[in-house]
């Protein structure tokens, strides 16, 4: 567990870390040049078929080729993918937090605040000078402006009396700002600790599992070649099993490079033989995950007894995303193909389905449902994702937008469970990994990534963003009970790209249990408009409108909400109202 203090982060020189990563990368490139020389100068050159033609010569050439391949596949992977990538990603991550810390500390100091508890403390409080200025009825100008009182000008200025009467508000306002800066500092250090821990874990794993060496010469070239081919195939499967089980501790970016480093035959074999390991892994391309997950879904259905509820849920999911002839189906709203990116049966069950290919899309909107979400309701939640995909198409700019329903966590079953943030905390790592996987496998220019959380799903999104960090250009909170933090600045996303809405009939306004209301000015993001289209059917059933309007944000009659959301998703936030 990282024990880095904010002072150590501030003073850290990441240059040597990056230089070391570049050195490993250069080493790998030099090594690759040597293996190419073996192929060009030896195998195809003076030892080529034009000079030596015999069964023995063929075996020697094959052995040299396999040896060169082994250096490329294993040692180059170790030097480039693991060592170089880990070091340079760590330097990038820590420097990003350094820059944010460099913005925060001057703000703290300029407002007469200080970080309490020494180098390891994260609480921000008022300095003695600030407290004394309030006590002697001469608060600083910024605090007077924040509270809305006049700045006293001299001992006899009547404004001193106004400061006396508003002393409690002055103290509360200064303390509130200190709390906001404290939240920001904790978010920065949480992400820095994660980067530090991830690098340490990756280095430890490399130390415990160094790359293999090329095969030794045996009594028979035939036996040697057969053993080598068999071993190489088995090694790829063992590596994939470790990745899928979390034992390899590779980031989605490193998984992507590892997968691309396999031969096409190896990738096809792994999808065919071990779909349960390929399908759920972030960092593997969408097409390959979809193929693997569909095969694994069929296997899971066959393994369950007819009549089991879980089996029925899986069949409904398969029927929704599969045509009658067994081929992948397409959305009836947009014509985009369904991609199955994951499913599970633990707890309330999980399902991750995309409408469109996120790897090829210009925009990707990841919708995170809330309370009551799970495998049993996956097809209903997919209906909502269909509406979002349709809106992105009709209000968009002509670019391709993929809409992902991410039900990748064990959601609370009811309102009582939804008062607990443990579901969001336990799912945060999975959502963080999923967004990094989207970024790692995306083709061409980086897509505009949006996270949209509804109800407790907004708590899931906010908690993941503020604790783990997520890859997102925009975050959108719809009908939120709080997002696990009190300020937009703690989310790791530019405050201008943080959006929230709640209609005036939504019952959730009485249940703000997970932090400051994200639609409030105090939170610091942007609020956009949504209507309340659902009415009470009878006057005495007064509860129907507040409850119904909590789920009305994608109703046909709520065009303003749907339009605003789609503008954000398609990079047109300036048109939101």
Buried (B, 14 or more C-beta within 10 A) or exposed (E): EBEBBBBBBBEBEBEEBBEBBBBBBEBBEEBBEEBEEBBEEBBBEEBBEEEEEEEEBEBBBBBBBBBBBBBBBBBBBBBBBBBBBBBBBBBBBBBBBBEBBEEBBEBBEEBBBBBBEEEEBBBBBBBEEBBEBBEEBBBBEBBBEBBEBBBBEEEEBEBBEBBEEBBEBBBEBBBEBBBBBBBBBBBBBBBBBBBBEBBBEBBEBBEEBEBBEBBEEEEEBEEBBEEBEEEBBEBBBEBBBBBBEEEBBBBBBBBBBBBEBBEEEBBEBBBEEBBBBBBBBBBBBBBBBBBBBBBBBBEBBEEBEEEEEBBBBBBBBBEBBBEEEEEBBBBEBBEBBBBBBBBBBEBBBBBBBBBBBBBBBBBBBBBBBBBBBBBBBBBEBBEBBBBBBBBBBEBBEEBBBBBBBBBBBBBBBEBEBBEBBEBBBBBBBBBBBBBBBBBBBBEEEEBBBBBBBBBBBBBBBBBBBBBBBBBBBBBBBBBBBBBBBBBBBBBBBEEEBBBBBBBEBBBBBEBBBBBBBBBBEEBBBBBBBBBBBBEBEEEEEEEBBBEBBBBBBBBEEBEBBBBBBBBBBBBBBEEBE
